[in-house]
């Protein structure tokens, strides 16, 4: 999903430390618990019992550990030739291009493994195996499934979900490449899943057991949301073209109600950098505009994407009459309070062609942070495409009073 600032770091740290258990499905795991109990003294028995109750940092059966290591190695060997030939540059932590990642995914797919990537709107290959497992879990049928995730550096994550008929657990492992094109295990963890759900849209959401106060002083986010059932090609293309670049942070184009006759509440100063990146496919560099954004550049870009006049922009936006420039400020702690909603990824779930030539995109905000919701809000975005592929936003309406369920929008710049 555009898919996140410090929240992502928080989840990454969590996954490196969380671990799970299985009580009845895997008899080998049960056997390992019995051996541990027989060999440890009474105090250790109590500690182990307490840890199983907590549900994280659980002891991993050696059979499961070896299986994870062997399978990670097998998959990395499978894609090693692609990785070795990939252009990695001189970076210590290389980021492979999308073409290379998709080539690796296709190679893993051929072996029948469920595999996804970290790219927004990623399509999981061989997803039906995971979906069948989750539907069996809904019917309280025991089983397990392994899911692989390709990371941007060419490494892999291996998640083995285990359901014993009552509780679900996760054995999570990560394998990475070294500087000399060799590989090794980065971590392996085991934890119980506190709660989980599989939505009608095809999202698998779950919350891991994690340390809680007073054991820790800060809240640890154990939530995760994974798209199992892929979007259609058209939904993915519209998502990437029309909404991914905007999101719900730093501008309110997608999280407010407006139309061509009511555009005064849009945050033009905030949206400029997002429209700039969409048009020029590069980040807006404020250093090029130390005295503000020149009037002609600002108004021209805004009018390209919105049905608004230059006069209206000067009225609605924060404009410096003396310098004939528009104010711009970097999004930061002084003008933005981080929210979970702000990290949400907008995804198009329905496309409707209207008689007047416009298109109505039904969009839902997918948040994988804490609340773990695949539809925080649902809104209808009206767009109109030109013959050359360019388009304008004509209006947005948040459905079902959803605007009442999200934080009030914080304008980045307010000049009194």
C-alpha positions in Angstrom: 0.0 0.0 0.0 2.4 4.2 -0.2 2.9 2.1 2.0 5.4 5.3 5.9 7.7 7.3 8.1 8.6 6.2 11.7 5.6 3.9 12.0 7.3 1.5 9.5 10.4 1.5 11.5 8.3 0.6 14.5 6.7 -2.4 12.8 10.1 -3.6 11.4 11.6 -3.6 14.9 8.5 -5.4 16.2 8.7 -8.2 13.6 12.4 -8.7 14.5 11.5 -9.4 18.1 8.1 -11.2 18.0 7.7 -15.0 18.1 4.9 -17.5 18.2 3.7 -20.9 19.4 1.5 -23.9 18.3 -0.1 -26.0 21.0 -1.8 -29.0 19.3 -1.3 -28.9 15.5 2.5 -29.6 15.5 3.3 -32.5 17.8 7.0 -31.8 17.4 6.5 -28.4 18.9 4.6 -29.9 21.8 7.4 -32.4 22.3 10.0 -29.6 22.4 8.0 -27.9 25.2 8.0 -31.2 27.2 11.7 -31.6 26.8 12.4 -28.0 27.9 10.2 -28.5 31.0 12.0 -31.7 32.0 15.5 -30.2 31.6 15.0 -26.9 33.3 14.6 -26.2 37.0 11.4 -25.1 38.6 12.1 -21.4 38.1 12.9 -21.9 34.5 9.7 -23.9 34.1 7.7 -21.0 35.5 9.5 -18.5 33.2 8.8 -20.6 30.2 5.1 -21.1 31.1 4.8 -17.3 31.7 6.3 -16.6 28.3 3.9 -18.9 26.5 1.1 -17.1 28.3 2.5 -13.8 27.1 2.6 -15.1 23.5 5.8 -13.6 22.2 9.5 -14.5 22.3 8.5 -18.1 22.3 11.0 -21.0 22.1 11.4 -22.3 18.6 11.5 -26.1 18.0 14.7 -27.0 16.3 12.8 -28.8 13.6 10.9 -25.7 12.8 14.1 -23.6 12.9 15.9 -25.8 10.5 13.0 -26.0 8.2 12.8 -22.2 8.0 16.6 -21.9 7.4 16.6 -24.6 4.8 13.6 -23.2 2.9 14.9 -19.6 3.0 18.2 -20.9 1.6 16.4 -22.9 -1.1 14.4 -19.8 -2.3 17.5 -17.6 -2.3 19.4 -20.1 -4.3 16.5 -20.2 -6.7 16.8 -16.4 -7.4 20.6 -16.1 -6.9 21.4 -15.7 -10.6 18.9 -12.8 -10.9 20.3 -11.1 -7.9 24.0 -11.5 -8.9 23.3 -10.0 -12.4 21.1 -7.1 -11.0 22.4 -3.6 -11.0 23.1 -2.9 -7.3 25.4 0.1 -7.7 27.8 0.9 -4.9 25.2 1.3 -2.1 25.8 -0.6 1.1 22.0 -1.4 1.2 21.0 -1.7 -2.5 17.5 -1.2 -3.7 16.6 -3.3 -6.7 14.4 -2.0 -9.5 10.9 -3.2 -9.9 11.7 -5.2 -13.0 14.3 -7.2 -11.1 11.9 -7.8 -8.1 9.1 -9.0 -10.4 11.5 -11.3 -12.2 12.4 -12.8 -8.9 8.7 -13.1 -8.0 8.0 -14.9 -11.2 10.8 -17.4 -10.5 9.4 -18.2 -7.0 5.9 -18.3 -8.4 6.9 -21.1 -10.8 7.6 -23.3 -7.8 4.1 -22.9 -6.5 5.0 -20.8 -3.5 2.7 -18.0 -2.4 4.8 -14.9 -2.8 4.3 -11.1 -2.7 6.4 -8.0 -2.7 6.6 -4.8 -0.6 5.4 -2.6 -3.4 2.1 -0.7 -3.0 -0.8 -2.6 -4.5 1.4 -5.8 -4.8 -0.3 -8.8 -6.3 0.3 -12.0 -4.4 1.1 -14.9 -6.7 -0.4 -18.3 -5.8 -2.6 -16.5 -3.4 -5.3 -19.2 -3.4 -3.2 -21.4 -1.2 -3.2 -18.8 1.5 -6.9 -17.9 1.0 -7.8 -21.6 1.3 -5.9 -21.8 4.6 -7.6 -18.7 6.0 -11.1 -20.0 5.0 -10.3 -23.3 6.7 -9.3 -21.4 9.8 -12.6 -19.6 9.8 -14.2 -23.0 9.9 -11.8 -23.9 12.8 -9.9 -26.4 10.7 -6.3 -26.9 11.7 -3.5 -26.3 9.2 -0.5 -24.2 8.1 0.7 -22.2 5.2 4.0 -20.5 4.2 4.1 -17.1 2.6 7.2 -15.5 1.1 7.8 -11.7 0.7 10.4 -10.2 -1.5 12.2 -7.2 0.0 13.5 -4.3 -2.0 17.1 -5.4 -1.4 16.5 -8.8 -2.9 16.2 -10.6 0.5 13.2 -12.5 1.5 10.8 -12.9 4.4 9.3 -16.3 5.2 6.1 -16.3 7.3 4.7 -19.7 8.4 1.2 -19.3 9.8 0.0 -22.2 12.0 -3.6 -22.8 13.1 -4.3 -25.5 15.7 -8.1 -25.2 15.5 -8.3 -22.5 18.1 -5.3 -20.2 18.0 -3.0 -19.0 15.2 0.8 -18.6 15.5 3.5 -17.2 13.2 7.0 -18.3 12.7 8.7 -15.4 10.9 12.1 -15.6 9.4 14.2 -13.2 7.2 17.1 -14.0 5.0 19.4 -11.4 3.4 22.3 -11.1 1.0 25.8 -10.2 2.1 28.1 -7.8 0.3 29.9 -10.7 -1.5 26.6 -12.1 -2.8 26.4 -14.8 -0.2 23.3 -15.0 2.1 22.4 -15.7 5.7 19.6 -15.6 8.2 18.8 -12.2 9.6 16.4 -13.3 12.3 13.7 -15.9 13.2 10.9 -15.3 15.6 7.8 -17.1 17.0 4.7 -15.6 18.5 1.0 -16.1 19.0 -1.5 -14.0 17.0 -3.9 -12.3 19.4 -6.6 -11.8 16.9 -7.0 -12.0 13.1 -9.5 -11.5 10.3 -9.9 -12.2 6.6 -12.0 -9.5 4.9 -14.3 -9.8 1.9 -11.9 -7.6 0.0 -9.1 -10.1 0.5 -7.1 -8.5 3.3 -5.6 -10.6 6.0 -5.3 -8.6 9.2 -3.7 -9.8 12.4 -2.3 -8.5 15.7 0.7 -10.2 17.3 1.2 -10.6 21.0 3.7 -8.0 22.0 5.2 -6.6 25.2 2.8 -4.4 27.0 3.0 -1.9 29.9 4.4 -2.0 32.5 6.9 -4.3 30.8 7.6 -1.5 28.3 7.0 2.2 28.6 5.9 2.8 25.0 3.1 1.1 23.0 4.4 -1.5 20.6 2.3 -2.0 17.5 1.8 -5.7 16.7 -0.7 -5.2 13.9 -0.2 -6.2 10.3 -2.3 -6.1 7.1 -1.5 -8.2 4.1 -3.4 -8.2 0.8 -4.1 -11.8 -0.2 -6.6 -11.6 -3.1 -5.1 -9.3 -5.8 -6.8 -6.2 -7.1 -7.8 -6.2 -10.8 -5.4 -4.7 -13.3 -7.7 -1.8 -13.8 -8.0 -1.1 -10.1 -4.3 -1.2 -9.6 -3.6 1.1 -12.6 -6.2 3.7 -11.4 -4.8 3.5 -7.9 -1.3 4.1 -9.0 -2.2 6.9 -11.5 -4.9 8.9 -9.5 -4.6 8.3 -5.8 -1.3 6.8 -4.6 0.6 10.1 -5.2 -1.8 12.0 -3.0 -2.5 9.8 0.0 -4.1 11.2 3.2 -1.2 13.1 4.7 -0.1 16.7 4.0 -3.1 17.5 1.7 -6.9 17.1 2.0 -7.9 16.4 -1.6 -9.0 12.8 -0.8 -10.1 13.3 2.8 -12.6 16.2 2.5 -15.9 16.8 0.7 -15.6 19.2 -2.3 -16.7 19.8 -5.9 -16.2 22.4 -8.6 -18.5 24.8 -6.8 -17.0 24.3 -3.4 -13.2 24.4 -3.5 -12.4 27.0 -0.9 -11.4 24.5 1.8 -8.8 22.6 -0.2 -5.2 23.0 1.0 -3.6 24.2 -2.2 -0.3 25.0 -0.5 -0.1 21.5 0.9 -1.2 19.7 -2.2 1.4 21.4 -4.5 4.3 19.1 -3.8 2.2 16.0 -4.4 0.9 17.2 -7.7 4.5 18.2 -8.6 5.7 14.7 -8.0 2.8 13.2 -9.9 3.5 15.4 -13.0 7.3 15.4 -13.0 8.0 11.9 -11.4 10.4 13.4 -8.9 10.2 14.9 -5.5 9.6 18.6 -5.0 12.8 20.4 -4.0 12.1 23.4 -1.8 15.7 24.6 -2.1 14.9 25.7 -5.6 12.3 28.1 -4.2 13.8 29.9 -1.2 11.4 32.8 -1.6 8.3 30.7 -2.2 6.8 29.1 -5.4 6.5 31.6 -8.3 2.9 32.6 -9.0 2.8 31.3 -12.6 4.3 27.9 -11.7 2.0 27.3 -8.8 -1.2 28.3 -10.5 -0.4 26.5 -13.7 0.2 23.2 -11.9 -2.9 23.5 -9.7 -5.1 24.4 -12.7 -3.8 21.4 -14.6 -5.3 19.0 -12.0 -8.3 21.0 -10.7 -11.2 23.0 -12.2 -10.1 26.2 -10.5 -9.1 29.6 -11.9 -6.0 31.6 -11.0 -8.1 34.2 -9.3 -9.7 31.5 -7.1 -6.3 30.1 -6.2 -5.0 33.4 -5.1 -8.1 33.8 -3.0 -8.1 30.4 -1.4 -4.3 29.7 -1.0 -1.8 31.5 1.1 -0.2 34.0 -1.3 2.6 36.5 -0.8 1.4 39.6 -2.7 4.7 41.4 -2.3 6.9 38.7 -3.8 4.2 37.3 -6.0 4.9 33.8 -4.7 2.9 31.1 -2.9 4.0 30.0 0.6 5.3 26.5 1.1 6.5 24.8 4.3 7.9 21.3 4.8 5.6 18.9 6.7 7.0 18.5 10.2 6.2 18.3 13.9 5.4 22.0 14.0 2.6 21.9 11.5 1.5 18.2 11.5 0.5 15.9 14.3 1.0 12.3 13.0 -2.1 10.1 12.9 -2.6 6.5 12.0 -5.1 7.5 9.4 -2.5 9.7 7.7 -0.4 6.6 6.9 -3.3 4.9 5.1 -3.0 3.8 1.5 -5.8 4.8 -0.9 -6.9 2.0 -3.2 -9.5 2.0 -5.9 -12.1 -0.7 -5.4 -14.6 0.2 -8.1 -14.5 2.1 -11.4 -17.7 3.6 -13.0 -17.9 5.4 -16.3 -20.5 8.1 -16.3 -22.6 9.4 -19.2 -21.0 12.8 -19.1 -17.6 11.3 -19.8 -16.3 11.5 -16.2 -15.3 8.5 -14.1 -16.3 7.8 -10.5 -13.6 6.0 -8.6 -14.7 4.4 -5.3 -11.7 4.6 -3.1 -11.0 3.1 0.3 -8.3 4.1 2.8 -6.3 1.0 4.0 -4.5 1.5 7.3 -2.1 -1.3 8.5 -1.1 0.7 11.6 -2.7 -0.2 15.0 -6.3 0.0 13.8 -5.6 -2.5 11.0 -8.6 -1.5 8.9 -9.0 -2.1 5.1 -11.6 0.7 4.8 -11.1 3.5 7.3 -13.2 5.6 5.0 -14.8 5.1 1.6 -15.1 8.0 -0.8 -16.0 8.6 -4.4 -13.5 10.6 -6.4 -14.7 12.1 -9.7 -12.0 12.4 -12.4 -12.1 13.2 -16.1 -9.5 12.0 -18.6 -8.3 13.8 -21.7 -7.3 12.1 -24.9 -3.6 12.4 -24.1 -4.1 10.5 -20.8 -3.9 13.6 -18.6 -6.8 14.1 -16.1 -8.4 16.5 -13.7 -10.0 15.9 -10.3 -13.5 17.2 -10.3 -14.8 16.3 -6.8 -14.6 14.0 -3.8 -17.3 12.8 -1.4 -16.7 10.8 1.7 -19.5 8.3 2.2 -21.5 7.1 5.2 -20.5 10.1 7.4 -17.0 8.7 7.4 -15.5 12.2 7.8 -16.7 12.0 11.4 -14.4 9.0 12.0 -11.1 10.6 10.9 -9.0 13.4 12.5 -9.8 17.0 11.6 -7.5 18.1 8.8 -4.5 20.3 9.8 -3.6 23.0 7.3 0.1 23.2 6.8 0.2 27.0 6.5 -2.1 29.6 7.9 -1.2 33.3 7.4 -3.5 35.5 9.4 
